[in-house]
Amino acid sequence: MLQARVTPKASADRLGPLHDDRLKIAVTSPPDKGKANEHVARLLAKKLDLPKSAVEVVAGATDRAKTLLIRGLSVEQVRDKLGL
């Protein structure tokens, strides 16, 4: 599980840094009908070299604070790949 703080409608996609043990994620998509959540999943999957289906928002779908489930990698592997 990865804790994240998502900012939708950002000027550019960005990952990091960590703030209060949450990964800050900025995406250009609006928070409309799950578009930002889908964008977060695609962005993380690409960065982690995983299929999009391996990243899922499991809590906080309508909140900026989200819990993400990442299948196929340990927490340590995720932190290493993201440079955290």
C-alpha positions as a Markdown table, in Angstrom:
| # | Residue | x | y | z |
|---|---|---|---|---|
| 1 | Met | 0.0 | 0.0 | 0.0 |
| 2 | Leu | 1.2 | 3.5 | -0.8 |
| 3 | Gln | -0.3 | 6.6 | 0.8 |
| 4 | Ala | -0.5 | 9.6 | -1.6 |
| 5 | Arg | -1.7 | 13.2 | -1.7 |
| 6 | Val | -3.0 | 14.0 | -5.2 |
| 7 | Thr | -3.3 | 17.4 | -6.8 |
| 8 | Pro | -5.6 | 17.3 | -9.9 |
| 9 | Lys | -5.6 | 19.9 | -12.6 |
| 10 | Ala | -1.9 | 20.6 | -12.2 |
| 11 | Ser | 0.2 | 22.3 | -14.9 |
| 12 | Ala | 2.3 | 19.1 | -15.3 |
| 13 | Asp | 2.4 | 15.5 | -14.0 |
| 14 | Arg | 4.8 | 15.1 | -11.1 |
| 15 | Leu | 5.7 | 12.5 | -8.5 |
| 16 | Gly | 7.2 | 13.4 | -5.2 |
| 17 | Pro | 8.5 | 14.4 | -2.8 |
| 18 | Leu | 7.2 | 12.6 | 0.3 |
| 19 | His | 5.3 | 14.8 | 2.7 |
| 20 | Asp | 4.1 | 13.4 | 6.1 |
| 21 | Asp | 4.7 | 9.8 | 4.7 |
| 22 | Arg | 2.5 | 10.5 | 1.7 |
| 23 | Leu | 3.8 | 10.7 | -1.8 |
| 24 | Lys | 2.8 | 13.9 | -3.5 |
| 25 | Ile | 1.4 | 13.3 | -6.9 |
| 26 | Ala | 0.3 | 16.0 | -9.3 |
| 27 | Val | -1.7 | 15.1 | -12.5 |
| 28 | Thr | -3.1 | 17.3 | -15.2 |
| 29 | Ser | -6.5 | 15.5 | -15.3 |
| 30 | Pro | -9.5 | 17.1 | -13.6 |
| 31 | Pro | -11.2 | 15.3 | -10.6 |
| 32 | Asp | -14.2 | 14.5 | -12.7 |
| 33 | Lys | -15.8 | 11.0 | -12.8 |
| 34 | Gly | -12.5 | 9.3 | -11.7 |
| 35 | Lys | -10.3 | 10.8 | -14.4 |
| 36 | Ala | -7.7 | 12.0 | -11.9 |
| 37 | Asn | -7.6 | 8.6 | -10.2 |
| 38 | Glu | -7.2 | 6.8 | -13.6 |
| 39 | His | -4.4 | 9.3 | -14.5 |
| 40 | Val | -2.6 | 8.6 | -11.1 |
| 41 | Ala | -2.8 | 4.8 | -11.8 |
| 42 | Arg | -1.4 | 5.2 | -15.3 |
| 43 | Leu | 1.4 | 7.5 | -14.2 |
| 44 | Leu | 2.5 | 5.3 | -11.4 |
| 45 | Ala | 2.2 | 2.1 | -13.5 |
| 46 | Lys | 4.4 | 3.7 | -16.2 |
| 47 | Lys | 7.0 | 4.9 | -13.7 |
| 48 | Leu | 7.1 | 1.5 | -12.0 |
| 49 | Asp | 7.1 | -0.4 | -15.3 |
| 50 | Leu | 3.9 | -2.3 | -14.4 |
| 51 | Pro | 0.6 | -2.7 | -16.3 |
| 52 | Lys | -2.0 | -0.2 | -15.4 |
| 53 | Ser | -4.1 | -2.9 | -13.8 |
| 54 | Ala | -1.4 | -3.4 | -11.1 |
| 55 | Val | -2.1 | 0.0 | -9.6 |
| 56 | Glu | -5.5 | 0.6 | -7.9 |
| 57 | Val | -7.0 | 3.4 | -5.7 |
| 58 | Val | -8.4 | 1.4 | -2.8 |
| 59 | Ala | -9.3 | 4.3 | -0.5 |
| 60 | Gly | -10.0 | 8.0 | -1.0 |
| 61 | Ala | -11.5 | 7.9 | -4.5 |
| 62 | Thr | -13.2 | 11.3 | -3.9 |
| 63 | Asp | -10.5 | 12.7 | -1.6 |
| 64 | Arg | -7.0 | 14.1 | -2.3 |
| 65 | Ala | -5.6 | 11.7 | 0.3 |
| 66 | Lys | -5.5 | 8.3 | -1.3 |
| 67 | Thr | -4.4 | 4.8 | -0.6 |
| 68 | Leu | -3.0 | 2.9 | -3.6 |
| 69 | Leu | -2.6 | -0.8 | -3.9 |
| 70 | Ile | 0.4 | -1.7 | -6.1 |
| 71 | Arg | 0.6 | -5.4 | -7.1 |
| 72 | Gly | 3.8 | -7.1 | -8.1 |
| 73 | Leu | 6.3 | -5.0 | -6.1 |
| 74 | Ser | 7.2 | -4.8 | -2.5 |
| 75 | Val | 7.0 | -1.5 | -0.6 |
| 76 | Glu | 10.8 | -1.3 | -0.8 |
| 77 | Gln | 10.9 | -1.9 | -4.5 |
| 78 | Val | 8.3 | 0.8 | -5.1 |
| 79 | Arg | 10.3 | 3.3 | -2.9 |
| 80 | Asp | 13.5 | 2.4 | -4.8 |
| 81 | Lys | 11.9 | 2.8 | -8.3 |
| 82 | Leu | 10.4 | 6.1 | -7.3 |
| 83 | Gly | 13.7 | 7.3 | -5.6 |
| 84 | Leu | 12.1 | 7.8 | -2.2 |
